[in-house]
Amino acid sequence: MLRASFMAGNAFTRSYVGYVHAIAHSLGGQYHVPHGLANAKILPVMLKEYRKTIDKKLGKLALISHIASENDSYSTAKQKMIDFIEDLNQKMNIEEGFSEIQEEDINSMASRAEKEANPLYPVPKLYSKEELARIYLKLKK
């Protein structure tokens, strides 16, 4: 695990991470939510947020992972991947949303996530603080 953790950290240092991690960092910092748990809950929400901008890439990943078939469109394959992730979370008893989120904290967390997401972030769309605040509201239980 130590070696795997080191390799992951090394990869992140070279390529950055995305909004799933930025939002998870702010939730961990604000409410001490475990990082892995936060990522698991945030991932399907962000994948849905990206909408059509990730159809091809996530569709290809679904095909390579045998979650989708060659007959599926990229859009269908992408949805199958999102459904797979949500089903996996359910099987591991990972509930949707965060009861910890307090509305009065959302603006400061959105601001921190926006600052973390510099222009080098490998994401299909850079989000504003206001857009990130809307995502935190979606994540609020």
A tleap script that builds the chain and sets N, CA, C and O, in Angstrom:
source leaprc.protein.ff14SB
mol = sequence {
  NMET LEU ARG ALA SER PHE MET ALA GLY ASN
  ALA PHE THR ARG SER TYR VAL GLY TYR VAL
  HIE ALA ILE ALA HIE SER LEU GLY GLY GLN
  TYR HIE VAL PRO HIE GLY LEU ALA ASN ALA
  LYS ILE LEU PRO VAL MET LEU LYS GLU TYR
  ARG LYS THR ILE ASP LYS LYS LEU GLY LYS
  LEU ALA LEU ILE SER HIE ILE ALA SER GLU
  ASN ASP SER TYR SER THR ALA LYS GLN LYS
  MET ILE ASP PHE ILE GLU ASP LEU ASN GLN
  LYS MET ASN ILE GLU GLU GLY PHE SER GLU
  ILE GLN GLU GLU ASP ILE ASN SER MET ALA
  SER ARG ALA GLU LYS GLU ALA ASN PRO LEU
  TYR PRO VAL PRO LYS LEU TYR SER LYS GLU
  GLU LEU ALA ARG ILE TYR LEU LYS LEU LYS
  CLYS
}
set mol.1.N position { 0.828 -1.191 0.000 }
set mol.1.CA position { 0.000 0.000 0.000 }
set mol.1.C position { 0.873 1.256 0.000 }
set mol.1.O position { 0.547 2.252 -0.646 }
set mol.2.N position { 1.966 1.195 0.721 }
set mol.2.CA position { 2.849 2.351 0.759 }
set mol.2.C position { 3.394 2.647 -0.629 }
set mol.2.O position { 3.432 3.800 -1.057 }
set mol.3.N position { 3.814 1.603 -1.328 }
set mol.3.CA position { 4.344 1.779 -2.685 }
set mol.3.C position { 3.256 2.314 -3.623 }
set mol.3.O position { 3.504 3.227 -4.410 }
set mol.4.N position { 2.059 1.745 -3.535 }
set mol.4.CA position { 0.948 2.197 -4.371 }
set mol.4.C position { 0.606 3.654 -4.071 }
set mol.4.O position { 0.338 4.433 -4.986 }
set mol.5.N position { 0.616 4.017 -2.807 }
set mol.5.CA position { 0.338 5.393 -2.411 }
set mol.5.C position { 1.385 6.348 -2.974 }
set mol.5.O position { 1.061 7.429 -3.468 }
set mol.6.N position { 2.651 5.927 -2.891 }
set mol.6.CA position { 3.728 6.745 -3.441 }
set mol.6.C position { 3.554 6.920 -4.948 }
set mol.6.O position { 3.705 8.025 -5.467 }
set mol.7.N position { 3.237 5.836 -5.646 }
set mol.7.CA position { 3.076 5.905 -7.099 }
set mol.7.C position { 1.911 6.823 -7.483 }
set mol.7.O position { 2.003 7.587 -8.443 }
set mol.8.N position { 0.825 6.740 -6.728 }
set mol.8.CA position { -0.323 7.610 -6.998 }
set mol.8.C position { 0.045 9.072 -6.769 }
set mol.8.O position { -0.278 9.932 -7.588 }
set mol.9.N position { 0.713 9.349 -5.667 }
set mol.9.CA position { 1.140 10.722 -5.381 }
set mol.9.C position { 2.072 11.251 -6.449 }
set mol.9.O position { 1.970 12.411 -6.846 }
set mol.10.N position { 2.971 10.420 -6.913 }
set mol.10.CA position { 3.897 10.803 -7.971 }
set mol.10.C position { 3.140 11.133 -9.264 }
set mol.10.O position { 3.445 12.118 -9.935 }
set mol.11.N position { 2.158 10.306 -9.602 }
set mol.11.CA position { 1.355 10.546 -10.805 }
set mol.11.C position { 0.567 11.845 -10.685 }
set mol.11.O position { 0.502 12.620 -11.640 }
set mol.12.N position { -0.035 12.090 -9.518 }
set mol.12.CA position { -0.814 13.308 -9.325 }
set mol.12.C position { 0.059 14.550 -9.429 }
set mol.12.O position { -0.375 15.586 -9.933 }
set mol.13.N position { 1.282 14.439 -8.954 }
set mol.13.CA position { 2.203 15.572 -9.001 }
set mol.13.C position { 2.520 15.949 -10.438 }
set mol.13.O position { 2.711 17.123 -10.756 }
set mol.14.N position { 2.574 14.969 -11.283 }
set mol.14.CA position { 2.909 15.220 -12.695 }
set mol.14.C position { 1.717 15.635 -13.537 }
set mol.14.O position { 1.861 16.407 -14.485 }
set mol.15.N position { 0.538 15.125 -13.195 }
set mol.15.CA position { -0.597 15.339 -14.089 }
set mol.15.C position { -1.761 16.096 -13.460 }
set mol.15.O position { -2.732 16.401 -14.152 }
set mol.16.N position { -1.692 16.394 -12.216 }
set mol.16.CA position { -2.781 17.034 -11.472 }
set mol.16.C position { -3.971 16.089 -11.364 }
set mol.16.O position { -3.972 15.002 -11.941 }
set mol.17.N position { -4.966 16.511 -10.629 }
set mol.17.CA position { -6.187 15.727 -10.470 }
set mol.17.C position { -7.354 16.623 -10.881 }
set mol.17.O position { -7.128 17.735 -11.359 }
set mol.18.N position { -8.570 16.175 -10.711 }
set mol.18.CA position { -9.720 16.952 -11.149 }
set mol.18.C position { -10.590 17.439 -10.012 }
set mol.18.O position { -10.194 17.425 -8.847 }
set mol.19.N position { -11.778 17.866 -10.375 }
set mol.19.CA position { -12.699 18.441 -9.408 }
set mol.19.C position { -13.154 17.453 -8.347 }
set mol.19.O position { -13.475 17.856 -7.229 }
set mol.20.N position { -13.187 16.177 -8.672 }
set mol.20.CA position { -13.566 15.189 -7.658 }
set mol.20.C position { -12.631 15.335 -6.466 }
set mol.20.O position { -13.075 15.378 -5.319 }
set mol.21.N position { -11.337 15.409 -6.744 }
set mol.21.CA position { -10.351 15.544 -5.673 }
set mol.21.C position { -10.417 16.919 -5.012 }
set mol.21.O position { -10.308 17.021 -3.790 }
set mol.22.N position { -10.589 17.953 -5.788 }
set mol.22.CA position { -10.647 19.303 -5.219 }
set mol.22.C position { -11.805 19.425 -4.235 }
set mol.22.O position { -11.655 19.986 -3.150 }
set mol.23.N position { -12.950 18.899 -4.624 }
set mol.23.CA position { -14.116 18.946 -3.742 }
set mol.23.C position { -13.882 18.048 -2.527 }
set mol.23.O position { -14.226 18.413 -1.403 }
set mol.24.N position { -13.297 16.871 -2.760 }
set mol.24.CA position { -13.002 15.957 -1.648 }
set mol.24.C position { -12.010 16.584 -0.671 }
set mol.24.O position { -12.148 16.418 0.541 }
set mol.25.N position { -11.011 17.302 -1.188 }
set mol.25.CA position { -10.042 17.963 -0.305 }
set mol.25.C position { -10.745 18.966 0.611 }
set mol.25.O position { -10.475 19.020 1.810 }
set mol.26.N position { -11.644 19.752 0.036 }
set mol.26.CA position { -12.319 20.767 0.851 }
set mol.26.C position { -13.245 20.128 1.884 }
set mol.26.O position { -13.364 20.634 3.000 }
set mol.27.N position { -13.895 19.031 1.528 }
set mol.27.CA position { -14.766 18.339 2.493 }
set mol.27.C position { -13.939 17.703 3.607 }
set mol.27.O position { -14.343 17.703 4.770 }
set mol.28.N position { -12.788 17.168 3.243 }
set mol.28.CA position { -11.900 16.591 4.255 }
set mol.28.C position { -11.364 17.651 5.191 }
set mol.28.O position { -11.307 17.453 6.404 }
set mol.29.N position { -10.967 18.787 4.617 }
set mol.29.CA position { -10.438 19.872 5.426 }
set mol.29.C position { -11.477 20.512 6.331 }
set mol.29.O position { -11.184 20.872 7.472 }
set mol.30.N position { -12.688 20.651 5.819 }
set mol.30.CA position { -13.748 21.312 6.577 }
set mol.30.C position { -14.405 20.390 7.601 }
set mol.30.O position { -14.671 20.791 8.734 }
set mol.31.N position { -14.665 19.132 7.181 }
set mol.31.CA position { -15.471 18.243 8.028 }
set mol.31.C position { -14.769 16.935 8.386 }
set mol.31.O position { -15.369 16.079 9.037 }
set mol.32.N position { -13.528 16.763 7.980 }
set mol.32.CA position { -12.760 15.539 8.260 }
set mol.32.C position { -13.380 14.299 7.612 }
set mol.32.O position { -13.296 13.197 8.154 }
set mol.33.N position { -14.007 14.495 6.437 }
set mol.33.CA position { -14.552 13.366 5.675 }
set mol.33.C position { -13.365 12.608 5.085 }
set mol.33.O position { -12.500 13.226 4.464 }
set mol.34.N position { -13.300 11.286 5.260 }
set mol.34.CA position { -12.195 10.517 4.678 }
set mol.34.C position { -12.117 10.735 3.154 }
set mol.34.O position { -13.132 10.724 2.458 }
set mol.35.N position { -10.908 10.928 2.670 }
set mol.35.CA position { -10.704 11.309 1.264 }
set mol.35.C position { -11.244 10.267 0.278 }
set mol.35.O position { -11.906 10.627 -0.695 }
set mol.36.N position { -10.974 9.002 0.515 }
set mol.36.CA position { -11.454 7.957 -0.393 }
set mol.36.C position { -12.970 7.900 -0.447 }
set mol.36.O position { -13.554 7.754 -1.520 }
set mol.37.N position { -13.604 8.016 0.706 }
set mol.37.CA position { -15.062 8.016 0.777 }
set mol.37.C position { -15.639 9.217 0.035 }
set mol.37.O position { -16.609 9.085 -0.712 }
set mol.38.N position { -15.047 10.372 0.242 }
set mol.38.CA position { -15.515 11.576 -0.443 }
set mol.38.C position { -15.397 11.409 -1.956 }
set mol.38.O position { -16.326 11.748 -2.689 }
set mol.39.N position { -14.268 10.893 -2.428 }
set mol.39.CA position { -14.080 10.686 -3.867 }
set mol.39.C position { -15.134 9.747 -4.433 }
set mol.39.O position { -15.677 9.997 -5.509 }
set mol.40.N position { -15.429 8.657 -3.707 }
set mol.40.CA position { -16.419 7.684 -4.177 }
set mol.40.C position { -17.798 8.319 -4.329 }
set mol.40.O position { -18.522 8.013 -5.277 }
set mol.41.N position { -18.159 9.191 -3.411 }
set mol.41.CA position { -19.472 9.841 -3.470 }
set mol.41.C position { -19.533 10.932 -4.535 }
set mol.41.O position { -20.573 11.132 -5.164 }
set mol.42.N position { -18.432 11.628 -4.736 }
set mol.42.CA position { -18.403 12.767 -5.659 }
set mol.42.C position { -18.283 12.326 -7.119 }
set mol.42.O position { -18.840 12.970 -8.007 }
set mol.43.N position { -17.556 11.223 -7.372 }
set mol.43.CA position { -17.267 10.807 -8.746 }
set mol.43.C position { -18.499 10.711 -9.644 }
set mol.43.O position { -18.496 11.330 -10.708 }
set mol.44.N position { -19.549 9.974 -9.282 }
set mol.44.CA position { -20.687 9.901 -10.201 }
set mol.44.C position { -21.377 11.248 -10.420 }
set mol.44.O position { -21.894 11.512 -11.505 }
set mol.45.N position { -21.384 12.084 -9.410 }
set mol.45.CA position { -22.004 13.402 -9.531 }
set mol.45.C position { -21.248 14.251 -10.557 }
set mol.45.O position { -21.864 14.892 -11.409 }
set mol.46.N position { -19.912 14.253 -10.473 }
set mol.46.CA position { -19.114 15.037 -11.422 }
set mol.46.C position { -19.189 14.456 -12.831 }
set mol.46.O position { -19.212 15.205 -13.808 }
set mol.47.N position { -19.226 13.141 -12.944 }
set mol.47.CA position { -19.335 12.539 -14.279 }
set mol.47.C position { -20.643 12.955 -14.939 }
set mol.47.O position { -20.677 13.194 -16.146 }
set mol.48.N position { -21.706 13.044 -14.173 }
set mol.48.CA position { -22.988 13.523 -14.716 }
set mol.48.C position { -22.909 15.011 -15.059 }
set mol.48.O position { -23.508 15.455 -16.038 }
set mol.49.N position { -22.179 15.772 -14.264 }
set mol.49.CA position { -22.013 17.206 -14.494 }
set mol.49.C position { -21.367 17.482 -15.857 }
set mol.49.O position { -21.738 18.421 -16.561 }
set mol.50.N position { -20.404 16.647 -16.202 }
set mol.50.CA position { -19.665 16.877 -17.449 }
set mol.50.C position { -20.502 16.636 -18.692 }
set mol.50.O position { -20.132 17.073 -19.782 }
set mol.51.N position { -21.602 15.962 -18.546 }
set mol.51.CA position { -22.545 15.683 -19.622 }
set mol.51.C position { -21.861 15.130 -20.866 }
set mol.51.O position { -21.055 14.204 -20.775 }
set mol.52.N position { -22.178 15.690 -22.014 }
set mol.52.CA position { -21.697 15.159 -23.294 }
set mol.52.C position { -20.196 15.348 -23.517 }
set mol.52.O position { -19.618 14.708 -24.395 }
set mol.53.N position { -19.568 16.209 -22.738 }
set mol.53.CA position { -18.142 16.481 -22.969 }
set mol.53.C position { -17.258 15.267 -22.708 }
set mol.53.O position { -16.102 15.239 -23.132 }
set mol.54.N position { -17.795 14.260 -22.010 }
set mol.54.CA position { -16.973 13.077 -21.704 }
set mol.54.C position { -17.502 11.807 -22.350 }
set mol.54.O position { -16.992 10.722 -22.069 }
set mol.55.N position { -18.513 11.912 -23.210 }
set mol.55.CA position { -19.099 10.724 -23.821 }
set mol.55.C position { -18.044 9.803 -24.427 }
set mol.55.O position { -18.004 8.611 -24.121 }
set mol.56.N position { -17.201 10.352 -25.277 }
set mol.56.CA position { -16.248 9.516 -26.013 }
set mol.56.C position { -15.207 8.881 -25.086 }
set mol.56.O position { -14.967 7.676 -25.161 }
set mol.57.N position { -14.591 9.680 -24.219 }
set mol.57.CA position { -13.545 9.141 -23.344 }
set mol.57.C position { -14.094 8.136 -22.341 }
set mol.57.O position { -13.528 7.056 -22.172 }
set mol.58.N position { -15.186 8.480 -21.680 }
set mol.58.CA position { -15.747 7.555 -20.685 }
set mol.58.C position { -16.387 6.356 -21.379 }
set mol.58.O position { -16.372 5.244 -20.851 }
set mol.59.N position { -16.951 6.587 -22.569 }
set mol.59.CA position { -17.506 5.486 -23.357 }
set mol.59.C position { -16.433 4.480 -23.738 }
set mol.59.O position { -16.653 3.272 -23.655 }
set mol.60.N position { -15.267 4.975 -24.157 }
set mol.60.CA position { -14.153 4.074 -24.491 }
set mol.60.C position { -13.688 3.298 -23.263 }
set mol.60.O position { -13.392 2.106 -23.353 }
set mol.61.N position { -13.624 3.975 -22.112 }
set mol.61.CA position { -13.230 3.307 -20.873 }
set mol.61.C position { -14.234 2.206 -20.511 }
set mol.61.O position { -13.846 1.126 -20.067 }
set mol.62.N position { -15.514 2.488 -20.702 }
set mol.62.CA position { -16.555 1.486 -20.424 }
set mol.62.C position { -16.403 0.281 -21.355 }
set mol.62.O position { -16.604 -0.859 -20.939 }
set mol.63.N position { -16.050 0.537 -22.601 }
set mol.63.CA position { -15.851 -0.545 -23.563 }
set mol.63.C position { -14.631 -1.393 -23.194 }
set mol.63.O position { -14.706 -2.622 -23.189 }
set mol.64.N position { -13.522 -0.745 -22.889 }
set mol.64.CA position { -12.292 -1.452 -22.502 }
set mol.64.C position { -12.511 -2.263 -21.235 }
set mol.64.O position { -11.947 -3.345 -21.075 }
set mol.65.N position { -13.342 -1.730 -20.328 }
set mol.65.CA position { -13.614 -2.392 -19.042 }
set mol.65.C position { -14.697 -3.465 -19.157 }
set mol.65.O position { -15.037 -4.112 -18.167 }
set mol.66.N position { -15.239 -3.656 -20.362 }
set mol.66.CA position { -16.308 -4.633 -20.613 }
set mol.66.C position { -17.586 -4.303 -19.846 }
set mol.66.O position { -18.360 -5.192 -19.492 }
set mol.67.N position { -17.792 -3.027 -19.600 }
set mol.67.CA position { -19.032 -2.564 -18.972 }
set mol.67.C position { -20.050 -2.242 -20.055 }
set mol.67.O position { -21.258 -2.318 -19.831 }
set mol.68.N position { -19.550 -1.883 -21.228 }
set mol.68.CA position { -20.392 -1.591 -22.379 }
set mol.68.C position { -19.978 -2.499 -23.531 }
set mol.68.O position { -18.905 -3.101 -23.512 }
set mol.69.N position { -20.845 -2.585 -24.530 }
set mol.69.CA position { -20.536 -3.418 -25.701 }
set mol.69.C position { -20.181 -2.523 -26.887 }
set mol.69.O position { -20.433 -1.318 -26.878 }
set mol.70.N position { -19.602 -3.133 -27.885 }
set mol.70.CA position { -19.206 -2.387 -29.091 }
set mol.70.C position { -20.408 -1.799 -29.813 }
set mol.70.O position { -20.256 -0.862 -30.596 }
set mol.71.N position { -21.590 -2.329 -29.567 }
set mol.71.CA position { -22.804 -1.827 -30.218 }
set mol.71.C position { -23.351 -0.567 -29.545 }
set mol.71.O position { -24.207 0.118 -30.105 }
set mol.72.N position { -22.857 -0.268 -28.353 }
set mol.72.CA position { -23.346 0.905 -27.624 }
set mol.72.C position { -22.751 2.187 -28.193 }
set mol.72.O position { -21.591 2.219 -28.601 }
set mol.73.N position { -23.559 3.237 -28.214 }
set mol.73.CA position { -23.028 4.557 -28.564 }
set mol.73.C position { -22.135 5.019 -27.420 }
set mol.73.O position { -22.184 4.465 -26.322 }
set mol.74.N position { -21.321 6.036 -27.684 }
set mol.74.CA position { -20.479 6.561 -26.604 }
set mol.74.C position { -21.333 7.052 -25.444 }
set mol.74.O position { -20.992 6.848 -24.279 }
set mol.75.N position { -22.431 7.692 -25.767 }
set mol.75.CA position { -23.315 8.224 -24.727 }
set mol.75.C position { -23.894 7.100 -23.862 }
set mol.75.O position { -23.927 7.208 -22.636 }
set mol.76.N position { -24.344 6.035 -24.498 }
set mol.76.CA position { -24.890 4.890 -23.767 }
set mol.76.C position { -23.808 4.221 -22.930 }
set mol.76.O position { -24.034 3.869 -21.773 }
set mol.77.N position { -22.627 4.051 -23.528 }
set mol.77.CA position { -21.510 3.428 -22.804 }
set mol.77.C position { -21.119 4.264 -21.592 }
set mol.77.O position { -20.846 3.725 -20.519 }
set mol.78.N position { -21.094 5.593 -21.767 }
set mol.78.CA position { -20.781 6.484 -20.646 }
set mol.78.C position { -21.784 6.294 -19.521 }
set mol.78.O position { -21.403 6.198 -18.354 }
set mol.79.N position { -23.059 6.239 -19.867 }
set mol.79.CA position { -24.095 6.066 -18.839 }
set mol.79.C position { -23.962 4.723 -18.146 }
set mol.79.O position { -24.203 4.620 -16.943 }
set mol.80.N position { -23.582 3.699 -18.885 }
set mol.80.CA position { -23.371 2.383 -18.273 }
set mol.80.C position { -22.225 2.443 -17.261 }
set mol.80.O position { -22.283 1.796 -16.215 }
set mol.81.N position { -21.189 3.218 -17.573 }
set mol.81.CA position { -20.063 3.363 -16.652 }
set mol.81.C position { -20.508 4.086 -15.382 }
set mol.81.O position { -20.162 3.670 -14.277 }
set mol.82.N position { -21.264 5.154 -15.536 }
set mol.82.CA position { -21.764 5.889 -14.372 }
set mol.82.C position { -22.671 4.987 -13.533 }
set mol.82.O position { -22.573 4.974 -12.306 }
set mol.83.N position { -23.552 4.235 -14.193 }
set mol.83.CA position { -24.439 3.305 -13.480 }
set mol.83.C position { -23.624 2.255 -12.734 }
set mol.83.O position { -23.958 1.884 -11.609 }
set mol.84.N position { -22.554 1.781 -13.367 }
set mol.84.CA position { -21.679 0.783 -12.743 }
set mol.84.C position { -21.053 1.349 -11.472 }
set mol.84.O position { -21.016 0.672 -10.445 }
set mol.85.N position { -20.567 2.572 -11.536 }
set mol.85.CA position { -19.941 3.211 -10.367 }
set mol.85.C position { -20.968 3.397 -9.253 }
set mol.85.O position { -20.681 3.124 -8.088 }
set mol.86.N position { -22.161 3.860 -9.609 }
set mol.86.CA position { -23.207 4.045 -8.597 }
set mol.86.C position { -23.606 2.709 -7.971 }
set mol.86.O position { -23.819 2.629 -6.762 }
set mol.87.N position { -23.708 1.660 -8.792 }
set mol.87.CA position { -24.036 0.329 -8.288 }
set mol.87.C position { -22.939 -0.194 -7.363 }
set mol.87.O position { -23.222 -0.797 -6.328 }
set mol.88.N position { -21.703 0.040 -7.740 }
set mol.88.CA position { -20.574 -0.377 -6.901 }
set mol.88.C position { -20.615 0.330 -5.549 }
set mol.88.O position { -20.404 -0.296 -4.510 }
set mol.89.N position { -20.885 1.631 -5.563 }
set mol.89.CA position { -21.023 2.374 -4.304 }
set mol.89.C position { -22.133 1.777 -3.440 }
set mol.89.O position { -21.976 1.620 -2.229 }
set mol.90.N position { -23.255 1.447 -4.080 }
set mol.90.CA position { -24.376 0.859 -3.340 }
set mol.90.C position { -23.984 -0.468 -2.712 }
set mol.90.O position { -24.304 -0.733 -1.554 }
set mol.91.N position { -23.284 -1.310 -3.487 }
set mol.91.CA position { -22.858 -2.620 -2.988 }
set mol.91.C position { -21.899 -2.483 -1.812 }
set mol.91.O position { -21.830 -3.372 -0.963 }
set mol.92.N position { -21.165 -1.387 -1.753 }
set mol.92.CA position { -20.223 -1.158 -0.651 }
set mol.92.C position { -20.844 -0.315 0.458 }
set mol.92.O position { -20.147 0.160 1.355 }
set mol.93.N position { -22.171 -0.133 0.386 }
set mol.93.CA position { -22.913 0.640 1.392 }
set mol.93.C position { -22.417 2.076 1.514 }
set mol.93.O position { -22.384 2.646 2.604 }
set mol.94.N position { -22.035 2.646 0.381 }
set mol.94.CA position { -21.621 4.054 0.356 }
set mol.94.C position { -22.851 4.866 -0.031 }
set mol.94.O position { -23.320 4.807 -1.168 }
set mol.95.N position { -23.355 5.614 0.923 }
set mol.95.CA position { -24.553 6.418 0.688 }
set mol.95.C position { -24.244 7.622 -0.192 }
set mol.95.O position { -23.109 8.096 -0.248 }
set mol.96.N position { -25.266 8.101 -0.871 }
set mol.96.CA position { -25.118 9.315 -1.671 }
set mol.96.C position { -25.129 10.527 -0.769 }
set mol.96.O position { -25.790 10.525 0.269 }
set mol.97.N position { -24.410 11.555 -1.149 }
set mol.97.CA position { -24.457 12.839 -0.476 }
set mol.97.C position { -23.723 12.886 0.850 }
set mol.97.O position { -23.223 11.883 1.359 }
set mol.98.N position { -23.678 14.102 1.389 }
set mol.98.CA position { -22.958 14.375 2.631 }
set mol.98.C position { -23.868 15.150 3.581 }
set mol.98.O position { -24.267 16.280 3.299 }
set mol.99.N position { -24.184 14.527 4.699 }
set mol.99.CA position { -24.985 15.228 5.706 }
set mol.99.C position { -24.156 16.300 6.402 }
set mol.99.O position { -24.707 17.202 7.034 }
set mol.100.N position { -22.835 16.205 6.289 }
set mol.100.CA position { -21.935 17.166 6.948 }
set mol.100.C position { -22.005 18.570 6.337 }
set mol.100.O position { -21.751 19.558 7.026 }
set mol.101.N position { -22.345 18.658 5.068 }
set mol.101.CA position { -22.283 19.960 4.384 }
set mol.101.C position { -23.275 20.942 4.999 }
set mol.101.O position { -24.471 20.668 5.098 }
set mol.102.N position { -22.747 22.087 5.407 }
set mol.102.CA position { -23.551 23.183 5.939 }
set mol.102.C position { -23.562 24.305 4.910 }
set mol.102.O position { -22.512 24.685 4.392 }
set mol.103.N position { -24.729 24.829 4.615 }
set mol.103.CA position { -24.846 25.845 3.562 }
set mol.103.C position { -23.926 27.043 3.795 }
set mol.103.O position { -23.421 27.630 2.838 }
set mol.104.N position { -23.707 27.409 5.057 }
set mol.104.CA position { -22.862 28.576 5.334 }
set mol.104.C position { -21.386 28.319 5.001 }
set mol.104.O position { -20.602 29.264 4.924 }
set mol.105.N position { -21.004 27.065 4.804 }
set mol.105.CA position { -19.617 26.723 4.466 }
set mol.105.C position { -19.382 26.578 2.968 }
set mol.105.O position { -18.235 26.518 2.525 }
set mol.106.N position { -20.447 26.520 2.192 }
set mol.106.CA position { -20.327 26.191 0.775 }
set mol.106.C position { -19.486 27.211 0.006 }
set mol.106.O position { -18.640 26.816 -0.796 }
set mol.107.N position { -19.691 28.489 0.223 }
set mol.107.CA position { -18.927 29.488 -0.538 }
set mol.107.C position { -17.423 29.388 -0.291 }
set mol.107.O position { -16.632 29.503 -1.227 }
set mol.108.N position { -17.031 29.176 0.949 }
set mol.108.CA position { -15.593 29.081 1.228 }
set mol.108.C position { -15.011 27.792 0.655 }
set mol.108.O position { -13.887 27.798 0.152 }
set mol.109.N position { -15.752 26.692 0.720 }
set mol.109.CA position { -15.255 25.436 0.138 }
set mol.109.C position { -15.186 25.545 -1.384 }
set mol.109.O position { -14.235 25.064 -1.998 }
set mol.110.N position { -16.189 26.174 -1.990 }
set mol.110.CA position { -16.182 26.362 -3.448 }
set mol.110.C position { -15.006 27.234 -3.870 }
set mol.110.O position { -14.387 26.992 -4.906 }
set mol.111.N position { -14.706 28.232 -3.079 }
set mol.111.CA position { -13.561 29.104 -3.360 }
set mol.111.C position { -12.251 28.324 -3.301 }
set mol.111.O position { -11.382 28.495 -4.155 }
set mol.112.N position { -12.114 27.468 -2.291 }
set mol.112.CA position { -10.889 26.649 -2.176 }
set mol.112.C position { -10.772 25.673 -3.343 }
set mol.112.O position { -9.688 25.494 -3.897 }
set mol.113.N position { -11.879 25.045 -3.715 }
set mol.113.CA position { -11.854 24.093 -4.832 }
set mol.113.C position { -11.519 24.805 -6.141 }
set mol.113.O position { -10.790 24.269 -6.976 }
set mol.114.N position { -12.052 26.011 -6.314 }
set mol.114.CA position { -11.766 26.778 -7.528 }
set mol.114.C position { -10.281 27.137 -7.607 }
set mol.114.O position { -9.678 27.054 -8.677 }
set mol.115.N position { -9.697 27.531 -6.487 }
set mol.115.CA position { -8.266 27.879 -6.466 }
set mol.115.C position { -7.397 26.665 -6.746 }
set mol.115.O position { -6.360 26.775 -7.401 }
set mol.116.N position { -7.819 25.505 -6.250 }
set mol.116.CA position { -7.048 24.286 -6.496 }
set mol.116.C position { -7.079 23.902 -7.971 }
set mol.116.O position { -6.110 23.362 -8.504 }
set mol.117.N position { -8.189 24.185 -8.614 }
set mol.117.CA position { -8.377 23.815 -10.019 }
set mol.117.C position { -7.768 24.864 -10.936 }
set mol.117.O position { -8.481 25.624 -11.592 }
set mol.118.N position { -6.472 24.894 -10.974 }
set mol.118.CA position { -5.810 25.881 -11.827 }
set mol.118.C position { -6.022 25.539 -13.303 }
set mol.118.O position { -6.540 24.463 -13.602 }
set mol.119.N position { -5.649 26.397 -14.213 }
set mol.119.CA position { -5.882 26.135 -15.642 }
set mol.119.C position { -5.210 24.863 -16.173 }
set mol.119.O position { -5.500 24.439 -17.292 }
set mol.120.N position { -4.333 24.261 -15.399 }
set mol.120.CA position { -3.675 23.042 -15.847 }
set mol.120.C position { -4.476 21.783 -15.501 }
set mol.120.O position { -4.067 20.676 -15.853 }
set mol.121.N position { -5.606 21.943 -14.819 }
set mol.121.CA position { -6.411 20.785 -14.452 }
set mol.121.C position { -6.844 20.019 -15.695 }
set mol.121.O position { -7.290 20.626 -16.668 }
set mol.122.N position { -6.720 18.700 -15.676 }
set mol.122.CA position { -7.112 17.891 -16.841 }
set mol.122.C position { -8.613 17.582 -16.822 }
set mol.122.O position { -9.011 16.426 -16.684 }
set mol.123.N position { -9.423 18.600 -16.958 }
set mol.123.CA position { -10.872 18.429 -16.914 }
set mol.123.C position { -11.482 18.971 -18.206 }
set mol.123.O position { -10.882 19.820 -18.866 }
set mol.124.N position { -12.664 18.486 -18.569 }
set mol.124.CA position { -13.286 18.966 -19.805 }
set mol.124.C position { -13.811 20.397 -19.720 }
set mol.124.O position { -14.056 21.032 -20.746 }
set mol.125.N position { -13.984 20.905 -18.494 }
set mol.125.CA position { -14.513 22.256 -18.312 }
set mol.125.C position { -14.014 22.796 -16.985 }
set mol.125.O position { -14.063 22.101 -15.970 }
set mol.126.N position { -13.534 24.034 -16.989 }
set mol.126.CA position { -13.178 24.692 -15.737 }
set mol.126.C position { -14.437 25.342 -15.166 }
set mol.126.O position { -15.170 26.029 -15.877 }
set mol.127.N position { -14.672 25.120 -13.894 }
set mol.127.CA position { -15.874 25.629 -13.229 }
set mol.127.C position { -15.567 26.889 -12.437 }
set mol.127.O position { -14.479 27.045 -11.882 }
set mol.128.N position { -16.534 27.774 -12.394 }
set mol.128.CA position { -16.427 28.982 -11.576 }
set mol.128.C position { -16.794 28.629 -10.137 }
set mol.128.O position { -17.316 27.550 -9.860 }
set mol.129.N position { -16.512 29.551 -9.239 }
set mol.129.CA position { -16.872 29.362 -7.831 }
set mol.129.C position { -18.380 29.134 -7.694 }
set mol.129.O position { -18.816 28.303 -6.897 }
set mol.130.N position { -19.167 29.871 -8.471 }
set mol.130.CA position { -20.627 29.747 -8.403 }
set mol.130.C position { -21.091 28.373 -8.888 }
set mol.130.O position { -22.002 27.778 -8.313 }
set mol.131.N position { -20.459 27.880 -9.945 }
set mol.131.CA position { -20.817 26.551 -10.454 }
set mol.131.C position { -20.427 25.465 -9.446 }
set mol.131.O position { -21.161 24.496 -9.250 }
set mol.132.N position { -19.281 25.636 -8.820 }
set mol.132.CA position { -18.850 24.681 -7.796 }
set mol.132.C position { -19.788 24.712 -6.596 }
set mol.132.O position { -20.091 23.668 -6.020 }
set mol.133.N position { -20.248 25.896 -6.215 }
set mol.133.CA position { -21.199 26.011 -5.105 }
set mol.133.C position { -22.474 25.230 -5.411 }
set mol.133.O position { -23.048 24.594 -4.527 }
set mol.134.N position { -22.909 25.283 -6.662 }
set mol.134.CA position { -24.098 24.528 -7.078 }
set mol.134.C position { -23.860 23.023 -6.928 }
set mol.134.O position { -24.773 22.285 -6.557 }
set mol.135.N position { -22.634 22.568 -7.215 }
set mol.135.CA position { -22.307 21.150 -7.078 }
set mol.135.C position { -22.318 20.742 -5.602 }
set mol.135.O position { -22.810 19.668 -5.255 }
set mol.136.N position { -21.777 21.601 -4.741 }
set mol.136.CA position { -21.822 21.305 -3.298 }
set mol.136.C position { -23.276 21.164 -2.832 }
set mol.136.O position { -23.584 20.312 -1.998 }
set mol.137.N position { -24.158 21.993 -3.368 }
set mol.137.CA position { -25.582 21.880 -3.000 }
set mol.137.C position { -26.154 20.551 -3.455 }
set mol.137.O position { -26.976 19.957 -2.759 }
set mol.138.N position { -25.723 20.075 -4.628 }
set mol.138.CA position { -26.176 18.764 -5.105 }
set mol.138.C position { -25.684 17.649 -4.192 }
set mol.138.O position { -26.363 16.640 -4.001 }
set mol.139.N position { -24.502 17.843 -3.635 }
set mol.139.CA position { -23.902 16.826 -2.767 }
set mol.139.C position { -24.449 16.856 -1.343 }
set mol.139.O position { -24.269 15.908 -0.578 }
set mol.140.N position { -25.120 17.958 -0.997 }
set mol.140.CA position { -25.641 18.116 0.370 }
set mol.140.C position { -26.825 17.174 0.562 }
set mol.140.O position { -27.718 17.089 -0.282 }
set mol.141.N position { -26.812 16.484 1.670 }
set mol.141.CA position { -27.875 15.544 2.006 }
set mol.141.C position { -28.942 16.231 2.823 }
set mol.141.O position { -29.928 15.601 3.206 }
savepdb mol mol.pdb
quit
